[in-house]
Amino acid sequence: MTPDAATRRALLREMIRIRRFEEKCAELYSAGKIRGFLHLYIGEEAIAAGTMPHLGADDAIVATYREHGHALARGVPARAVMAEMFGKQEGCSHGRGGSMHLFDVSRRFYGGNAIVCGGLPVAVGLALADKMLGRPRVTVCIFGDGAVAEGEFHESMNLAALWKLPVLFLCENNLYAMGTSLERSESDTDLVEKAGSYRMAAASVDGMDAAAVYDAVGQAVAEIRASGAPKFLELRTYRFRAHSMFDAELYRDKAEVAEWRKRCPIAALTAQLRESDGLTDADVATMESAVATEIADAVAFAEAGTWEPVEHLEDDVMTRVVAAR
């Protein structure tokens, strides 16, 4: 599964695309164009870029609330994602979900889940349905290290292993569950060992290395397709920005952040391609230009989008009518 030069260039372009999209979202948030919560994927791009190429159109993805990169890499158009950020009807969730609830059933992208660990039971259910109906599909469930502290994590891991369901559990371990370090929330910080306790094949991967992610996920998906059994990958990564735009980030040492920034996945892959594949400044400039054009188009599309009429406020909302006594 080791990516060739052309694939590594594609990985680089996808990471640049995600990074620039997120930077633009931060800018628009500061300008008041995007409201609510905003969790940026800056620093973790290698995971989304290295994962999605191995999935077919029928495979499912269940993501966390830091999911913009996952959605873009899955093929959800930048226009639809940006319009959703703006709360416009043209967004992938029709403006009703916002940053944390991107959803696209046509691409089997089932969130964007604002509840920590909320996606794991959904992923198990999707995989169970596929197994019962004899559909040769894989469900990829992406979540953060904070989810490991939730009961649903253990219930989902147990059932997936017990029923031998085709789920790839991808833990984006960025070392902090919101503002709590892994060491302060887990008595045993070996996440691979936790997965192994359910007799599930598990491994740890450098989540800052796009080629390593591509290789590991490719192997894991192939093995799941062959065996039908679940697998767990811990992807060690780091978010360069705060947990969210509301986060004062008082729990991380600036020196620690600076050290991790030296391992930027985009800079690392760029350097590798320059040395091994003759990547030039002009090549990078071409990628940047194409990405800039796409993002500018997405912003213009979102700006020109329409607000949902007030009359539609109760559409698709379940209500319970209580009869008057």
C-alpha positions as CSV (number, residue, x, y, z in Angstrom):
1,M,0.0,0.0,0.0
2,T,3.1,2.3,0.0
3,P,2.1,5.3,-2.1
4,D,4.0,6.0,-5.3
5,A,5.2,9.5,-6.3
6,A,1.9,10.4,-8.0
7,T,-0.1,9.3,-5.0
8,R,2.1,11.3,-2.6
9,R,1.6,14.4,-4.8
10,A,-2.1,13.9,-4.6
11,L,-1.9,13.5,-0.8
12,L,0.1,16.8,-0.6
13,R,-2.5,18.6,-2.7
14,E,-5.4,17.3,-0.6
15,M,-3.6,18.4,2.6
16,I,-3.0,21.9,1.2
17,R,-6.6,22.0,0.2
18,I,-7.8,21.1,3.7
19,R,-5.4,23.5,5.4
20,R,-6.3,26.5,3.3
21,F,-10.0,25.8,3.7
22,E,-9.6,25.7,7.4
23,E,-7.6,28.9,7.5
24,K,-10.3,30.6,5.4
25,C,-12.9,29.4,7.9
26,A,-11.0,30.9,10.8
27,E,-10.8,34.2,8.9
28,L,-14.5,34.1,8.1
29,Y,-15.4,33.2,11.7
30,S,-13.4,36.2,13.0
31,A,-15.3,38.4,10.5
32,G,-18.6,37.1,11.9
33,K,-19.6,35.3,8.7
34,I,-19.5,31.9,10.4
35,R,-21.2,31.5,13.8
36,G,-21.5,29.0,16.5
37,F,-18.7,26.5,17.3
38,L,-15.8,25.9,14.9
39,H,-13.3,23.1,15.4
40,L,-10.3,23.3,13.0
41,Y,-8.4,20.4,11.6
42,I,-5.2,22.3,11.1
43,G,-2.2,19.9,11.8
44,E,-4.2,16.7,11.4
45,E,-4.7,16.8,7.6
46,A,-2.6,13.7,6.9
47,I,-5.3,11.5,8.4
48,A,-8.2,12.6,6.2
49,A,-6.0,12.7,3.1
50,G,-4.5,9.3,3.7
51,T,-7.7,7.5,4.6
52,M,-10.3,8.5,2.0
53,P,-8.6,7.2,-1.1
54,H,-9.0,3.6,0.1
55,L,-12.8,3.8,0.4
56,G,-15.3,3.0,-2.3
57,A,-18.6,4.8,-3.0
58,D,-20.5,2.2,-1.0
59,D,-18.3,2.4,2.1
60,A,-19.5,4.5,5.0
61,I,-17.8,7.2,7.0
62,V,-18.8,8.3,10.5
63,A,-16.8,11.3,11.8
64,T,-16.3,13.5,14.8
65,Y,-17.2,17.2,15.1
66,R,-13.7,18.2,13.7
67,E,-14.8,16.8,10.4
68,H,-14.3,19.5,7.7
69,G,-11.2,17.7,6.3
70,H,-12.9,14.3,6.3
71,A,-15.9,15.7,4.3
72,L,-13.7,17.5,1.8
73,A,-11.5,14.4,1.3
74,R,-14.5,12.2,0.9
75,G,-15.7,14.3,-2.0
76,V,-18.3,16.6,-0.4
77,P,-18.0,19.7,-2.6
78,A,-16.2,22.7,-1.0
79,R,-19.2,24.8,-2.0
80,A,-21.6,22.6,0.0
81,V,-19.3,22.6,3.0
82,M,-18.8,26.3,3.1
83,A,-22.5,27.1,2.5
84,E,-23.2,24.9,5.5
85,M,-20.7,26.9,7.6
86,F,-22.6,30.0,6.6
87,G,-25.9,28.3,7.6
88,K,-27.3,28.6,4.0
89,Q,-29.9,26.3,2.4
90,E,-27.4,25.3,-0.2
91,G,-25.2,23.6,2.5
92,C,-24.8,19.9,2.6
93,S,-27.1,19.8,5.7
94,H,-29.3,22.6,4.2
95,G,-27.9,25.1,6.7
96,R,-29.3,23.2,9.7
97,G,-26.2,21.5,10.9
98,G,-23.3,24.0,10.7
99,S,-19.7,23.2,11.3
100,M,-20.2,20.1,13.6
101,H,-23.0,18.4,11.6
102,L,-21.8,18.0,8.0
103,F,-23.8,15.2,6.4
104,D,-24.1,13.8,2.9
105,V,-26.0,10.6,2.5
106,S,-25.2,10.4,-1.3
107,R,-21.6,10.0,-0.3
108,R,-22.4,7.8,2.7
109,F,-20.9,10.5,4.9
110,Y,-22.9,10.2,8.2
111,G,-21.6,13.1,10.2
112,G,-20.2,15.2,11.8
113,N,-21.4,14.2,15.4
114,A,-21.3,16.8,18.1
115,I,-21.6,14.3,20.9
116,V,-18.2,12.8,21.9
117,C,-18.2,9.1,21.0
118,G,-21.7,9.5,19.5
119,G,-20.6,8.1,16.1
120,L,-19.3,4.8,17.3
121,P,-22.7,3.1,18.0
122,V,-23.8,4.5,14.6
123,A,-20.8,2.9,12.9
124,V,-21.5,-0.4,14.5
125,G,-25.1,-0.2,13.4
126,L,-24.2,0.6,9.8
127,A,-21.7,-2.3,9.7
128,L,-24.2,-4.7,11.3
129,A,-26.7,-3.8,8.6
130,D,-24.2,-4.4,5.9
131,K,-23.2,-7.8,7.3
132,M,-26.8,-8.9,7.7
133,L,-27.6,-7.9,4.1
134,G,-24.5,-9.5,2.8
135,R,-23.1,-6.2,1.4
136,P,-19.3,-6.2,1.0
137,R,-18.7,-2.8,2.6
138,V,-16.5,-1.2,5.2
139,T,-17.5,1.4,7.7
140,V,-14.8,3.8,8.9
141,C,-15.4,5.5,12.2
142,I,-13.2,8.4,13.1
143,F,-13.1,9.8,16.7
144,G,-10.7,11.5,19.1
145,D,-8.9,10.2,22.1
146,G,-11.5,11.8,24.4
147,A,-14.0,9.2,23.1
148,V,-12.0,6.4,24.8
149,A,-13.3,7.6,28.2
150,E,-16.9,7.1,27.2
151,G,-18.9,4.0,27.8
152,E,-20.1,3.8,24.2
153,F,-16.5,3.3,23.2
154,H,-16.3,0.0,25.1
155,E,-19.7,-1.1,24.2
156,S,-19.1,-0.5,20.5
157,M,-15.7,-2.1,20.5
158,N,-17.1,-5.2,22.2
159,L,-20.0,-5.6,19.9
160,A,-17.9,-5.0,16.8
161,A,-15.4,-7.7,17.9
162,L,-18.1,-10.1,19.2
163,W,-20.2,-10.0,16.0
164,K,-17.1,-9.6,13.7
165,L,-18.3,-6.5,12.0
166,P,-16.4,-4.7,9.1
167,V,-15.5,-1.5,11.0
168,L,-12.3,0.3,10.9
169,F,-12.0,2.4,14.1
170,L,-9.7,5.3,13.6
171,C,-8.7,7.2,16.8
172,E,-7.2,10.6,16.1
173,N,-5.1,10.8,19.2
174,N,-4.2,14.5,19.5
175,L,-3.3,14.1,23.2
176,Y,-6.1,16.4,24.5
177,A,-9.8,15.8,24.9
178,M,-10.8,19.4,24.7
179,G,-8.6,20.8,27.5
180,T,-7.8,17.5,29.3
181,S,-4.6,15.7,28.5
182,L,-4.8,11.9,28.0
183,E,-2.6,11.3,31.1
184,R,-5.2,13.1,33.3
185,S,-8.2,11.1,32.0
186,E,-6.9,7.6,31.4
187,S,-5.1,5.3,33.9
188,D,-3.7,3.4,31.0
189,T,-2.8,5.6,28.0
190,D,-1.9,2.7,25.7
191,L,-5.0,2.9,23.4
192,V,-3.8,0.0,21.3
193,E,-3.8,-2.2,24.4
194,K,-7.4,-1.1,25.1
195,A,-8.5,-2.2,21.7
196,G,-6.5,-5.4,22.0
197,S,-8.4,-6.2,25.2
198,Y,-11.4,-6.9,22.9
199,R,-9.4,-9.3,20.9
200,M,-9.3,-6.8,18.0
201,A,-6.3,-6.3,15.8
202,A,-4.8,-2.9,16.6
203,A,-1.8,-0.8,15.8
204,S,-0.4,2.7,16.3
205,V,0.6,4.9,13.4
206,D,2.3,8.3,12.9
207,G,-0.6,10.5,12.1
208,M,1.6,13.3,11.0
209,D,3.0,11.2,8.1
210,A,0.5,11.1,5.2
211,A,2.3,8.2,3.5
212,A,2.3,6.2,6.8
213,V,-1.4,6.8,7.2
214,Y,-2.1,5.9,3.6
215,D,-0.1,2.7,4.0
216,A,-1.7,1.6,7.3
217,V,-5.3,2.4,6.4
218,G,-4.9,0.7,3.1
219,Q,-3.7,-2.5,4.7
220,A,-6.4,-2.3,7.4
221,V,-9.2,-1.8,4.9
222,A,-7.9,-4.6,2.7
223,E,-7.8,-7.0,5.7
224,I,-11.3,-6.0,6.8
225,R,-12.7,-6.7,3.3
226,A,-11.0,-10.1,3.4
227,S,-11.9,-11.1,6.9
228,G,-15.0,-9.1,7.8
229,A,-13.5,-8.5,11.2
230,P,-12.9,-5.0,12.8
231,K,-9.6,-3.3,13.3
232,F,-8.4,-0.4,15.4
233,L,-5.7,2.2,14.4
234,E,-4.4,4.8,16.7
235,L,-3.2,7.8,14.7
236,R,-0.9,9.9,16.8
237,T,-1.4,13.5,15.7
238,Y,-1.7,17.1,17.0
239,R,-4.0,20.0,16.4
240,F,-2.0,23.2,15.9
241,R,-4.9,25.5,16.8
242,A,-7.0,25.6,20.0
243,H,-9.8,23.0,20.6
244,S,-12.3,25.5,19.1
245,M,-12.4,29.2,18.3
246,F,-13.8,29.7,21.8
247,D,-10.9,28.0,23.5
248,A,-8.4,30.2,25.4
249,E,-6.0,27.3,25.3
250,L,-4.5,27.7,28.8
251,Y,-3.8,24.0,29.2
252,R,-1.0,23.5,26.6
253,D,2.5,24.8,26.8
254,K,3.5,27.0,23.9
255,A,6.8,25.2,23.6
256,E,4.9,21.9,23.1
257,V,2.8,23.4,20.3
258,A,5.9,24.8,18.7
259,E,7.7,21.4,18.8
260,W,4.7,19.7,17.1
261,R,4.5,22.4,14.5
262,K,8.0,21.4,13.4
263,R,6.4,18.1,12.3
264,C,3.8,19.7,10.1
265,P,2.6,17.0,7.7
266,I,2.4,19.3,4.7
267,A,6.0,20.6,5.2
268,A,7.3,17.1,5.8
269,L,5.7,15.6,2.6
270,T,6.8,18.6,0.6
271,A,10.4,18.2,1.7
272,Q,10.2,14.4,0.9
273,L,8.9,15.1,-2.6
274,R,11.5,17.7,-3.3
275,E,14.2,15.3,-2.4
276,S,12.9,12.1,-4.0
277,D,10.6,13.2,-6.8
278,G,11.9,16.6,-8.0
279,L,8.9,18.6,-6.7
280,T,9.5,22.2,-7.6
281,D,8.3,25.6,-6.3
282,A,6.3,25.9,-9.5
283,D,4.6,22.6,-8.7
284,V,3.6,23.8,-5.3
285,A,2.5,27.1,-6.6
286,T,0.2,25.3,-9.1
287,M,-1.4,23.4,-6.3
288,E,-1.8,26.5,-4.2
289,S,-3.4,28.4,-7.1
290,A,-5.9,25.7,-7.8
291,V,-6.9,25.4,-4.2
292,A,-7.2,29.2,-3.8
293,T,-9.5,29.3,-6.8
294,E,-11.7,26.5,-5.4
295,I,-12.0,28.1,-2.0
296,A,-12.7,31.6,-3.4
297,D,-15.5,30.0,-5.4
298,A,-16.8,28.2,-2.4
299,V,-16.9,31.5,-0.3
300,A,-18.7,33.3,-3.2
301,F,-21.2,30.5,-3.4
302,A,-21.9,30.6,0.3
303,E,-22.1,34.4,0.3
304,A,-24.7,34.3,-2.5
305,G,-26.7,31.4,-0.8
306,T,-30.1,31.8,0.6
307,W,-31.4,31.7,4.2
308,E,-34.1,29.1,5.0
309,P,-37.6,30.8,5.3
310,V,-38.9,31.1,8.8
311,E,-42.0,29.2,7.6
312,H,-39.7,26.1,7.3
313,L,-38.6,26.3,11.0
314,E,-40.4,23.1,12.0
315,D,-39.7,21.1,8.9
316,D,-38.0,17.7,9.6
317,V,-38.4,18.3,13.4
318,M,-40.0,15.6,15.4
319,T,-42.6,16.9,17.7
320,R,-44.8,15.3,20.3
321,V,-48.4,16.6,20.6
322,V,-49.8,16.3,24.0
323,A,-53.6,16.3,24.1
324,A,-55.2,18.9,26.3
325,R,-56.9,17.4,29.3
